[in-house]
Amino acid sequence: MKQRNYRYSGFTLAELLMAVWVMSIILAAVATLSFVLGNASDSADDTSEIQSRVRYATMRLGGLIKNSKLICANWGTSAAIWQADYDGDSQIDPNEIVYIESGSSNNYIKLISFSPYPSAVVASFPGTPGSIQNGQARVWLTANCEETPVTLIDNCSYVNFTTDRTDPPWTFSKMLNISFGVSNNGSIENYQISAYLRCQAGYLLDDSGQMRSSDDDM
């Protein structure tokens, strides 16, 4: 009877170990590439969101400033604007003033408008540039109005307000500039929003920059 010899071909242990080692390198490379691409995608998304918010803030603030009556005050980290004379009485009313604030930490840009409570005695509002500049108007607004805040930019590293006048009275100013930095992936991106008042109500001011008692005083 003839004996048959069978030979089995296959991988040796060394070959299997080599294949596992090569495969681990490939998987590690794929994982690294996936991580890098994921971070790049996240960074692009963050940048896109910041750019979108800055564009919206530029349109919103630019339109507000251009169509406003007066820049009532500029404190360096916030400003107060008489946005419109809705009732045509040539006086600043609570619902006509807007504050642009950056908070105690100077880390956001927020618009704050006001709606008097029904119980508020609007006639008692100290709506003069002097009262706005010394903070009395803000105290009254906080106590007698519902505030409507709109955050335009957050995650700021700084916010700075400047006007074309470096000293009070700011009511003679015709330009408001807001410069700010936004943190993005470990770096600071600097931006600037500037606008000029188209129809400044300078005719309502006396020589000291305060409101005249009436147009007849001119």
SEZAMAR-521478 format. One record per residue: residue in one letter; x, y, z of N, C-alpha, C, CB in turn. Coordinates in steps of 0.001 Angstrom, whole numbers, padded with zeros to 6 digits, always signed. Glycine has a CB too. Layout:
// residues N
AXYZXYZXYZXYZ
...
***
This chain:
// residues 218
M+000849-001192+000000+000000+000000+000000+000886+001243+000000-000961+000005+001230
K+000563+002165-000949+001417+003355-001100+001017+004410-000062+001306+003941-002548
Q+002002+004919+000632+001773+005955+001644+001855+007347+001015+002799+005826+002793
R+000877+008142+001311+000859+009502+000765+001334+010509+001820-000565+009870+000271
N+002099+011438+001368+002589+012507+002237+001829+013806+001932+004126+012709+002053
Y+001257+014370+002942+000511+015637+002774+001321+016786+003371-000905+015557+003454
R+001423+017883+002611+002125+019076+003100+001113+020233+003183+003342+019451+002157
Y+001042+020827+004319+000113+021937+004534+000879+023258+004491-000635+021780+005889
S+000441+024129+003615+001067+025464+003548+000277+026431+004423+001132+025988+002069
G+000934+027406+005060+000276+028382+005929+001272+029417+006412-000386+027688+007124
F+000805+030285+007313+001666+031337+007839+002407+030823+009059+000848+032598+008191
T+003607+031222+009114+004374+030911+010307+004033+031917+011392+005889+030912+010010
L+004427+031637+012598+004168+032539+013716+004818+033897+013488+004675+031928+015022
A+006004+033887+012931+006715+035136+012656+005951+035983+011636+008138+034842+012145
E+005405+035317+010619+004659+036040+009601+003374+036640+010176+004332+035113+008431
L+002723+035876+011047+001504+036382+011677+001797+037592+012560+000836+035280+012504
L+002887+037498+013307+003254+038631+014154+003579+039859+013318+004445+038272+015038
M+004271+039632+012185+004588+040747+011303+003318+041386+010728+005501+040276+010170
A+002348+040538+010349+001093+041055+009802+000326+041871+010841+000222+039902+009296
V+000319+041368+012079-000360+042101+013149+000306+043440+013389-000374+041283+014442
W+001644+043440+013347+002397+044686+013575+002106+045700+012475+003915+044403+013643
V+002107+045253+011227+001815+046147+010107+000386+046699+010204+002010+045407+008768
M-000546+045800+010536-001945+046228+010651-002122+047252+011773-002855+045016+010901
S-001407+047081+012884-001512+048037+013981-000991+049403+013571-000753+047533+015200
I+000086+049422+012771+000615+050698+012283-000408+051383+011385+001941+050484+011519
I-001034+050607+010488-002038+051167+009580-003221+051730+010355-002519+050101+008588
L-003709+050965+011337-004850+051427+012134-004510+052676+012927-005315+050328+013080
A-003288+052723+013472-002871+053899+014222-002821+055127+013312-001501+053661+014876
A-002318+054930+012071-002252+056034+011122-003646+056521+010749-001491+055613+009870
V-004567+055580+010531-005945+055934+010192-006601+056692+011338-006759+054674+009853
A-006369+056221+012573-006957+056888+013736-006409+058300+013895-006692+056078+015007
T-005092+058456+013680-004478+059781+013782-005029+060722+012729-002962+059681+013646
L-005150+060217+011498-005691+061037+010416-007128+061434+010703-005607+060292+009084
S-007898+060495+011208-009297+060790+011537-009388+061851+012620-010025+059518+011988
F-008504+061765+013623-008491+062749+014709-008128+064126+014186-007509+062331+015807
V-007095+064185+013330-006660+065463+012767-007761+066079+011915-005386+065278+011932
L-008392+065256+011075-009469+065763+010227-010653+066231+011065-009920+064687+009235
G-010936+065488+012150-012034+065887+013026-011766+067220+013692-012276+064831+014079
N-010523+067405+014167-010170+068685+014784-010222+069824+013775-008778+068607+015406
A-009755+069546+012563-009796+070566+011515-011229+070959+011201-009098+070066+010247
S-012102+069954+011171-013513+070230+010897-014132+071051+012017-014290+068922+010711
D-013813+070696+013279-014333+071453+014416-013830+072883+014386-013941+070785+015732
S-012531+073057+014070-011945+074392+014005-012613+075220+012921-010438+074306+013753
A-012867+074600+011769-013532+075310+010671-014947+075700+011065-013558+074443+009399
D-015641+074802+011793-017004+075101+012240-016996+076277+013214-017645+073859+012902
D-016016+076272+014164-015919+077365+015135-015653+078689+014434-014811+077079+016160
T-014723+078672+013495-014386+079897+012768-015576+080404+011973-013198+079658+011835
S-016295+079486+011343-017471+079865+010561-018540+080491+011449-018042+078648+009828
E-018739+079923+012641-019741+080462+013556-019338+081857+014033-019933+079521+014760
I-018060+082032+014361-017589+083342+014807-017766+084381+013706-016115+083268+015235
Q-017385+084033+012488-017522+084964+011371-018986+085341+011150-016934+084354+010092
S-019864+084368+011298-021293+084634+011128-021804+085594+012198-022090+083324+011174
R-021386+085395+013442-021826+086259+014531-021267+087675+014373-021399+085670+015880
V-020012+087761+013914-019408+089076+013714-020137+089830+012598-017904+088938+013380
R-020479+089133+011521-021222+089779+010441-022571+090293+010932-021424+088807+009276
Y-023271+089472+011710-024573+089896+012235-024410+091088+013172-025267+088733+012971
A-023401+091025+014051-023166+092129+014981-022825+093410+014232-022040+091775+015958
T-022041+093285+013169-021670+094462+012378-022902+095105+011750-020659+094079+011286
M-023783+094286+011194-025008+094825+010596-025923+095434+011657-025755+093726+009830
R-026081+094728+012775-026992+095194+013821-026482+096485+014467-027173+094107+014889
L-025223+096504+014870-024670+097682+015522-024484+098833+014532-023339+097338+016185
G-024038+098502+013322-023862+099546+012315-025160+100256+012010-023292+098963+011045
G-026238+099495+011835-027540+100091+011581-028037+100909+012756-028540+099021+011250
L-027823+100396+013974-028255+101109+015173-027554+102457+015288-027985+100267+016422
I-026238+102445+015159-025462+103671+015341-025770+104681+014238-023960+103355+015366
K-025813+104232+012998-026041+105146+011876-027366+105890+012010-026012+104380+010561
N-028384+105220+012518-029720+105816+012577-030046+106426+013931-030751+104783+012240
S-029070+106478+014836-029316+107007+016175-029293+108524+016196-028289+106467+017149
K-029834+109068+017287-029880+110520+017456-028622+111050+018136-031110+110915+018263
L-028185+110372+019196-027025+110835+019958-026263+109657+020552-027463+111797+021073
I-024969+109832+020683-024153+108971+021544-024139+109670+022901-022664+108742+020960
C-024905+109148+023832-025092+109842+025107-023904+109684+026047-026337+109337+025787
A-023257+108511+026011-022138+108276+026921-021254+107160+026374-022647+107922+028340
N-019980+107261+026714-019014+106214+026386-018109+106040+027600-018181+106571+025090
W-018193+104842+028214-017396+104571+029407-016178+103683+029121-018264+103916+030460
G-015871+103488+027862-014713+102682+027508-015032+101212+027326-013665+102831+028548
T-015832+100658+028230-016254+099260+028114-017757+099130+027885-015859+098491+029364
S-018437+100254+027730-019864+100259+027423-020233+101641+026892-020721+099891+028685
A-021420+101725+026310-021873+103003+025756-023398+103056+025825-021376+103190+024284
A-023922+104273+025811-025374+104486+025807-025731+105330+024593-025858+105178+027131
I-026783+104910+023902-027174+105561+022650-028659+105909+022686-026860+104652+021434
W-028985+107119+022266-030380+107512+022048-030706+107076+020629-030617+109083+022263
Q-031438+105969+020521-031609+105354+019203-032656+106030+018334-031971+103922+019365
A-033656+106636+018938-034709+107267+018142-035594+108111+019044-035551+106206+017396
D-036224+109118+018443-037205+109938+019157-038585+109517+018668-036957+111484+018927
Y-039064+108398+019208-040282+107782+018686-041501+108693+018789-040556+106496+019419
D-041603+109449+019892-042792+110287+020066-042576+111722+019609-043215+110281+021511
G-041391+112031+019087-041135+113347+018530-041137+114483+019532-042124+113629+017500
D-040857+114187+020823-040888+115252+021824-039512+115853+022104-041472+114724+023107
S-038510+115415+021355-037132+115922+021514-036571+115663+022897-037086+117408+021230
Q-037080+114627+023561-036588+114217+024871-036276+112719+024845-037627+114548+025985
I-035313+112318+025663-034911+110903+025710-035843+110162+026663-033415+110748+026163
D-036600+109225+026147-037517+108419+026944-036908+107041+027208-038884+108283+026231
P-037414+106320+028216-036817+105021+028577-036773+104015+027427-037584+104418+029720
N-037817+103990+026604-037857+103017+025509-037065+103467+024284-039291+102754+025111
E-036415+104626+024402-035656+105156+023267-034149+105021+023439-036003+106602+023053
I-033722+104578+024604-032301+104484+024886-031846+103021+024841-031981+105111+026256
V-030650+102808+024335-030065+101469+024250-028658+101524+024828-030046+100944+022772
Y-028362+100530+025655-027005+100391+026183-026297+099264+025438-027025+100114+027719
I-025041+099495+025117-024181+098444+024559-023168+098115+025650-023464+098900+023197
E-023240+096919+026190-022437+096578+027360-021544+095373+027100-023338+096306+028552
S-020477+095288+027895-019561+094157+027792-019429+093387+029103-018200+094639+027349
G-020168+093794+030123-020163+093072+031390-018965+093395+032260-020203+091606+031133
S-019049+092970+033513-017975+093245+034469-016668+092564+034086-018390+092802+035854
S-016765+091449+033338-015563+090743+032895-015116+091173+031504-015807+089250+032912
N-015848+092113+030904-015477+092650+029590-015307+091526+028560-014174+093470+029697
N-016292+090603+028529-016125+089409+027684-017298+089132+026744-015912+088212+028556
Y-018138+090133+026506-019212+089959+025528-019666+091324+025036-020403+089171+026139
I-020458+091310+023962-021102+092533+023473-022604+092277+023484-020590+092935+022023
K-023301+093076+024249-024736+092850+024449-025495+094162+024310-025005+092218+025836
L-026606+094106+023579-027527+095238+023481-028602+095093+024558-028172+095319+022058
I-028913+096189+025224-029964+096150+026238-030932+097302+025972-029363+096241+027686
S-032174+096954+025709-033228+097947+025538-034204+097816+026706-033963+097766+024164
F-035125+098779+026832-035954+098869+028034-037417+099145+027691-035421+099961+028959
S-038298+098485+028444-039738+098718+028344-040253+099037+029741-040485+097475+027731
P-040751+100252+029977-041205+100623+031324-042337+099723+031805-041662+102081+031346
Y-042297+099385+033093-043407+098662+033698-044656+099553+033690-043052+098215+035150
P-045847+098944+033668-047078+099762+033693-047134+100710+034885-048301+098860+033716
S-046531+100308+035993-046578+101145+037190-045526+102243+037201-046414+100292+038408
A-044617+102225+036222-043523+103201+036210-044033+104599+035878-042447+102785+035202
V-043505+105573+036582-043815+106975+036285-042759+107458+035302-043843+107870+037598
V-043079+107353+034007-042094+107633+032970-041616+109076+033033-042677+107337+031596
A-042478+109967+033468-042104+111377+033543-040958+111620+034527-043310+112211+033944
S-040736+110673+035431-039664+110844+036422-038317+110326+035915-040031+110128+037717
F-038300+109786+034703-037044+109257+034163-036042+110379+033941-037294+108502+032846
P-034851+110274+034511-033832+111319+034327-033123+111156+032981-032798+111278+035479
G-033834+111464+031909-033325+111208+030570-032516+112332+029995-034436+110915+029665
T-031532+112800+030722-030625+113825+030214-029260+113194+029998-030530+115039+031193
P-028471+113726+029079-027128+113185+028896-026317+113157+030189-026393+113991+027859
G-026470+114198+031035-025737+114234+032290-026121+113085+033206-025973+115549+032991
S-027431+112802+033312-027895+111704+034171-027527+110344+033598-029405+111787+034365
I-027476+110266+032283-027042+109019+031650-025560+108794+031912-027324+109045+030128
Q-024773+109850+031801-023333+109733+031977-022935+109421+033418-022663+111003+031532
N-023678+109959+034391-023304+109699+035780-023963+108451+036367-023656+110887+036623
G-024768+107739+035576-025321+106463+036015-026708+106526+036618-024421+105866+036989
Q-027249+107727+036863-028575+107832+037475-029660+107235+036574-028899+109297+037782
A-029536+107456+035276-030545+106935+034351-030556+105405+034370-030282+107449+032919
R-029373+104805+034440-029295+103323+034440-029942+102747+035692-027820+102851+034349
V-029752+103408+036819-030383+102955+038066-031904+103006+037923-029921+103828+039271
W-032429+104097+037358-033878+104231+037173-034391+103157+036230-034234+105629+036630
L-033693+102935+035144-034121+101933+034166-034159+100537+034780-033190+101943+032952
T-033161+100204+035564-033118+098888+036206-034298+098692+037152-031803+098711+036968
A-034678+099752+037855-035751+099655+038844-037141+099728+038231-035601+100745+039862
N-037285+100361+037084-038616+100657+036559-038939+100046+035199-038777+102112+036467
C-038011+099271+034654-038229+098743+033307-037894+097254+033215-037394+099524+032300
E-038527+096637+032242-038133+095285+031865-037012+095394+030831-039353+094467+031303
E-035916+094719+031114-034765+094780+030222-034858+093680+029168-033452+094655+031020
T-034483+094011+027948-034426+093031+026870-032984+092954+026370-035410+093405+025708
P-032230+091963+026858-030836+091844+026421-030709+090971+025171-029978+091264+027549
V-029823+091354+024282-029518+090578+023086-027999+090451+023002-030117+091249+021788
T-027491+089239+023199-026049+089020+023117-025646+088846+021661-025624+087784+023954
L-024775+089733+021195-024315+089682+019807-023034+088873+019668-024094+091089+019274
I-022092+089084+020577-020814+088378+020552-020499+087922+021967-019670+089281+019982
D-020113+086667+022123-019646+086209+023429-018225+085664+023285-020602+085123+024019
N-017682+085196+024388-016329+084637+024400-015288+085663+023950-016263+083402+023503
C-015515+086921+024316-014549+087969+023960-013399+087987+024966-015241+089361+023906
S-012217+088305+024476-011065+088468+025372-010966+089912+025858-009757+088054+024657
Y-011548+090835+025108-011613+092243+025510-012648+092937+024635-010210+092943+025389
V-013179+094059+025129-014076+094915+024349-013724+096355+024695-015603+094601+024646
N-013566+097200+023693-013178+098588+023924-014010+099525+023043-011668+098783+023648
F-014562+100562+023665-015377+101550+022962-014611+102862+022855-016730+101766+023683
T-014601+103438+021673-014001+104760+021486-014915+105598+020591-012568+104644+020867
T-014792+106911+020706-015536+107838+019867-014552+108815+019224-016621+108596+020693
D-015083+109654+018355-014223+110654+017737-013910+111798+018702-014879+111200+016474
R-014530+111777+019876-014174+112706+020952-013558+111908+022081-015416+113513+021452
T-012425+112352+022572-011751+111628+023645-012213+112055+025025-010268+111818+023537
D-012896+113201+025118-013351+113712+026409-014845+114017+026358-012557+114975+026805
P-015505+113991+027525-016904+114421+027565-016994+115891+027178-017518+114188+028973
P-018168+116376+026692-019397+115599+026521-019383+114748+025254-020593+116526+026494
W-019698+113479+025412-019706+112553+024283-020865+112819+023323-019776+111125+024787
T-021819+113620+023778-022988+113875+022937-022617+114572+021632-024000+114713+023695
F-021460+115211+021578-021021+115837+020335-020359+114830+019391-020056+116975+020639
S-020167+113611+019843-019514+112590+019019-020414+112196+017852-019162+111348+019867
K-019784+111918+016731-020520+111481+015550-020104+110092+015093-020324+112467+014425
M-019165+109485+015816-018696+108148+015446-018492+107310+016697-017385+108229+014631
L-018886+106039+016603-018629+105083+017680-017880+103894+017098-019959+104627+018365
N-016781+103544+017743-015957+102417+017319-015927+101371+018429-014519+102882+016961
I-016161+100131+018064-016106+099029+019026-015057+098039+018535-017514+098335+019196
S-013976+097906+019267-012948+096924+018935-013005+095806+019964-011526+097576+018892
F-012806+094581+019509-012908+093440+020411-012107+092266+019870-014376+093037+020614
G-011750+091375+020773-011056+090156+020395-011889+088948+020767-009680+090082+021060
V-011852+087937+019919-012621+086718+020158-011652+085537+020240-013690+086492+019033
S-011791+084742+021288-010940+083565+021455-011403+082470+020506-010963+083063+022922
N-010449+081912+019754-010776+080858+018802-009610+079876+018725-011095+081452+017400
N-009813+078690+019270-008803+077632+019217-007448+078082+019747-008649+077141+017799
G-007484+078742+020890-006245+079115+021551-005615+080411+021078-005281+078042+021382
S-006219+081092+020134-005678+082362+019654-006755+083435+019734-005148+082228+018203
I-006318+084694+019637-007229+085833+019712-007367+086448+018324-006724+086890+020740
E-008591+086531+017843-008866+087183+016565-009470+088553+016848-009825+086317+015676
N-008870+089585+016280-009265+090964+016551-010235+091485+015489-008030+091862+016618
Y-011254+092195+015948-012266+092739+015053-012569+094185+015442-013555+091880+015090
Q-013230+094882+014537-013602+096268+014789-014896+096600+014053-012471+097226+014356
I-015804+097260+014753-017059+097725+014168-017122+099235+014370-018306+097004+014814
S-017238+099972+013285-017286+101433+013357-018451+101952+012526-015955+102054+012871
A-019076+103008+013010-020179+103611+012258-020332+105075+012662-021507+102835+012499
Y-020816+105885+011735-021066+107307+011958-022567+107576+012016-020408+108156+010849
L-022943+108494+012898-024334+108929+012955-024660+109740+011710-024604+109758+014236
R-025716+109361+011032-026107+110078+009820-026823+111384+010134-026995+109202+008960
C-027630+111353+011165-028444+112539+011492-028334+112822+012980-029940+112333+011083
Q-027149+113200+013420-026959+113514+014823-027827+114695+015234-025491+113810+015109
A-028476+114569+016377-029390+115616+016849-028636+116694+017614-030488+115013+017738
G-027587+117207+017010-026792+118232+017679-027556+119515+017916-025568+118529+016879
Y-028598+119758+017126-029383+120990+017286-030150+121000+018610-030363+121150+016115
L-030253+119845+019270-030947+119773+020560-030024+120036+021736-031593+118420+020725
L-028727+120244+021467-027742+120381+022535-027337+121838+022739-026510+119537+022228
D-027039+122159+023985-026458+123470+024255-024937+123364+024164-026896+124001+025655
D-024244+124419+024523-022792+124435+024365-022089+123438+025273-022263+125817+024633
S-022741+123021+026346-022128+122064+027272-022429+120614+026897-022608+122333+028686
G-023195+120419+025806-023519+119070+025370-024745+118485+026032-022370+118183+025618
Q-025501+119310+026777-026719+118850+027425-027933+119265+026585-026822+119420+028867
M-029070+118628+026881-030277+118898+026114-030816+120294+026422-031345+117840+026409
R-031209+120998+025364-031885+122281+025563-033269+122035+026156-031993+123069+024224
S-033783+123011+026846-035121+122887+027411-036171+122846+026326-035406+124031+028362
S-035919+123507+025207-036821+123471+024058-036061+123957+022839-038096+124337+024304
D-036584+123679+021671-035952+124125+020435-035899+125642+020351-036692+123565+019234
D-036743+126304+021082-036793+127763+021036-035576+128383+021688-038051+128270+021711
D-034838+127590+022476-033670+128122+023170-032481+128315+022246-033286+127212+024301
M-032566+127812+021006-031435+127858+020108-031153+129305+019686-031690+126971+018880
***
